[in-house]
Amino acid sequence: MSRPQLLSRPSSAVAQKKTIILVTGGNTGIGYEIVKKLSRDSPNNQILMACRDTHKGEDAVASMGAPLNVNPVQLDITDDESIEHCLLAVQQHFGKLDVLINNAGTAAQHLPPDATLREKFDICMNVNVTSTAVLTDKMAPLLEKSNLPKVIFISSTVGSLQTNLKNLTYEGIWYNASKTGENALAVFYAKMYPRWKVNSVCPGYRATKLNGAELTDETDPKLGAIRAAELVAEGPDGVTGTFSRTDGPVPW
């Protein structure tokens, strides 16, 4: 049995029974683990693995056993045309979006060692804040068509102002500031759309390409998917306007 492709729109009755979930940056790291966990948590979860390169997306889906409820979809959140194409694809095939997981991000780790502070700030703010805001704003009409719309921002404890006052855990101010900005987006959308469930999540310090950390039992990226999946599974009485990680709340 082959995994379904985005070739034709399913009936409205089928689409309404599914929880349509878009995970940005879904083919690697924390995003990959979120997609994999959500696909296993419920057959009613239809996950769109958003990735810049759909060939890499296909490889990622194959590596998790080619689950039938996961589809790669092309999306570069820094490209307005790509965002528009993704929006139209979701609209045409499903007619709604139930959950947007804003996971795509950067710590400017791909810049050369001699990159300037301005260059590091520019790329982090563009990807983590500006582009994330543009995508969320564009997807708002589709989220409004959901019975229980949710937006989850994959943030970081280093974006917590209170945490940094006590102990500066990471000296990459360009990344810290961008994650504070991303948290500001979560607060804004929680206020702007009170019917939505909007939350920020810190996946914890996990071994990904973003940080190059050593893989251990404690840094396994799959642990970074737990809290986001919990929020996806919550019902109408679920939380909104929170910043948390697996072990509890994180101060703003």
Secondary structure, DSSP 4 states (H G I P E B T S, - for coil): -PPP-TTSPPPHHHHHHSEEEEETTTTSHHHHHHHHHHHHH-TTEEEEEEES-HHHHHHHHHHTT--TTEEEEE--TT-HHHHHHHHHHHHHHHS--SEEEE-----STTS-TT--HHHHHHHHIIIIIIIHHHHHHHHHHHHHTSSS-EEEEE--GGG-HHHHHH------HHHHHHHHHHHHHHHHHHHH-TTSEEEEE---S---TTT-PPP-TTT-GGGGGHHHHHHHH--TT---SEEEETTEE---
